[in-house]
Amino acid sequence: MSERGPWRTAKLREIAAIYSGGTPSRDTPAFWGGNIPWLTPGEFSGVERSVTTQTQEFLTSAGLRSSGAALMPPGSLLVTTRATLGACTIAGVPMATNQGFKNLIFNTQVANPQFYLHVIRGLKRELERRASGTTFQEISGREFGDIDVPVPPLVEQQRIVDIIKTADEQLSADLQILHKEKLLQDAVFNDQLTVHLQQYEQAPLRDISREGGGQYGSSTAAVTFDSRLPRYVRITDINDQGCLLSDPSSAASIPWEQAQRHLLSEGDLLLARTGFTTGKSYLYHPDDGVCAYAGYLVRFRIDASILLPTYAFIWCNSKFFKKWVAQNIREVGQRNISAREYNEHQIPIPPMEDQLRLVRAWNAARSKSRLREQGIWRSKMVKLALTDGLLRGDAHNEGST
């Protein structure tokens, strides 16, 4: 161990035993379906879990022996080190992992696993620097074990864990309130759309589109995001609320020449046509900047003299549209719904005053939700700054001066 800053530092291998995971043969049924939880990096997609007690797959004792993986005890820290780097969770029950993990059993005389969960989550750049590989990035056991980490006194580790836990609990409470508000809003708008379905005639999407139906996007490969070029809107750039992701690190661009035929105009409605997010929708607004759309999306230029584009977007987020997608999606090969099939989807066409009434109510509800989302985002930024400062020992420095 060495001294650096307010606390001593150590290499991970000096304060924890490091184990790799493994995968038994899929061709041997006797290895699968037992009672040993078996974790894979895919289960972390879009999810951050401090403690894991359930997994999607289970091994038998024979499968565990065949895999070469160790059974990790509760309190072990499980860290993804292959393809996905630095996602981590604490084992809440005895479990094994596949080879996409490096797993740590800490010396609890000097290390609190909950503290090092936060430390490793903050080491993404260091993990990326140490990773290698052509097909996907991976960190070797030696490289992983050589990472330097702070080692504050145990009482200080626990104090930091408690502070971060309090911040997490407040964020969780705010997210629950937001979720309940959105559920209530969805119920209200679905009830109103039910009335519209009962009272008004319907028309297919192709008949309310100014281009006579859906148009596929560009097949051009994305280039690194450049503010001088159009933003390239792909399925993965659209969140569950139908907004573009604000994280600039996830954005991409498309060259002007290839973008021309696929540039978006105000009121353009995009629908995802393939994959597990088939049916996801996005309504373009000029505030999102100059954008063109990619080939796995279908564009509808809604004729606002027939149907307000925002009304069409509300409909495409309703239970009725989602049910239609579930009934019409093709599961052979890649899940998909074609532009031709979207063209035939029926939408109620209320009188314009009824459309306006619903759109105004929806805009007001969305503005309220966005204010809460902005507050949650600010809280997350404060929590990240707080966590970063605590893990650097800023509070320790202040207390010692």
C-alpha positions, 0 to 999 in steps of 0.5 A, a space after each residue: 500500500 502507499 500514501 496518496 492524498 488524504 488516504 492511503 491507496 492499494 491495488 485491488 488485488 491487495 485488498 480483495 481476492 479476484 475470481 473470474 466467471 465462466 459458462 458451462 456448455 449449452 449443449 448439456 441440459 443437465 448443467 442448466 435449470 438448477 438453483 444456483 443464480 448465474 449472472 450475465 452482463 446483459 442483465 445490467 442493460 439500462 439498469 443500475 442495481 446496488 444489490 442483486 438477488 435474482 438472475 435470469 438463468 440458473 446453474 446446477 452444481 454440475 454446471 457450476 463445476 463445468 463452467 470453471 466459475 467460483 460460487 461467490 458468497 453474499 457481499 462479493 462485488 461483481 464487476 463487468 470487465 468484458 464489452 460492458 465495462 465497470 457495471 457492478 453489483 453486490 451479490 445478495 445471495 450466493 451466485 456465479 457469473 459468466 466470464 464477462 465479470 471479475 468478482 471480488 471478495 474483500 478483506 473486510 478488515 480493511 474494505 467495505 464492499 459497498 464503498 468499493 461499489 461506488 469507487 469502481 463505478 467511478 473508474 470507467 475511464 481507467 477501466 477503458 484505458 486498461 482494456 484491450 481487444 479487437 472484437 470487444 474490449 476486455 480487462 485481464 485479471 492482472 490489469 484489473 488487480 493492478 488498479 489503484 484505489 483509495 483505502 480510507 479507514 473503515 469508519 470513513 468508508 461507512 460514513 461515505 456509504 451512508 451519505 450516498 445512500 441517503 442521496 439515493 433514497 431521495 432520488 428513488 422517492 422522486 422517481 417513484 412520484 414521477 412514475 405515479 404521475 405518469 401512470 395517472 396521466 396515461 390513464 386519463 389520456 387513454 380514457 379520453 382516447 377511448 371516447 374518441 374511438 367510440 365517437 369518431 371515424 378512423 383513418 389509416 396513417 397513409 391517408 393522413 400523411 402528406 407523402 402518402 405513407 411512411 418513408 424509410 430513413 437513410 442507410 448511411 453509416 453514422 459519423 462522429 457527432 459534429 455540431 456543423 452536421 445534422 444529428 443522426 436520429 437512430 432508434 437508440 437516440 430516442 428514450 421511452 418518453 419519445 424524446 432525444 437523449 440529451 447525452 452528447 456522448 451518445 449522439 452521432 451525425 450524418 454528412 449533409 449530402 446523405 442527409 438531404 432526403 431524410 431531413 426532418 421538418 416540424 411535426 414529422 413523426 418517427 416510428 421504430 420498425 425493428 427490434 425490441 423497441 418496435 413501435 417507439 415514437 418520436 415527434 420532431 421539433 426544431 428545438 432538437 436542431 437539424 436532424 435526419 433519421 436512420 433506416 430503422 425508423 419510418 417517417 410520417 409527415 402528418 397532414 396537420 389540416 386533418 390530424 395534429 401531429 402532437 395528437 398522432 404522437 399521443 395516440 402512438 403512446 397510447 395503450 391502443 397503439 401498443 396493443 396493435 403493435 403487439 398484435 402485428 409485429 412479426 417475430 420471424 428473424 428480427 422483430 419488425 413492422 414494415 412501413 406498409 403495415 404502419 400505413 394501414 394502422 387506423 387512428 381516430 380523427 376527432 374534430 379539430 377543437 377536440 384534438 386541440 383540447 387533448 393536445 393542450 391538456 397533454 402539453 400541460 401534463 408533459 410540462 409538469 413532468 419535465 419540470 420534475 424530470 429536470 429536478 431529478 436530473 439536477 439531483 443526480 448531478 449533485 449526487 454525482 458531484 457529492 460522490 466524486 468529492 467524497 471518494 476523493 476525500 474532499 470532506 476528509 481534507 476539509 475536516 483536517 484543515 
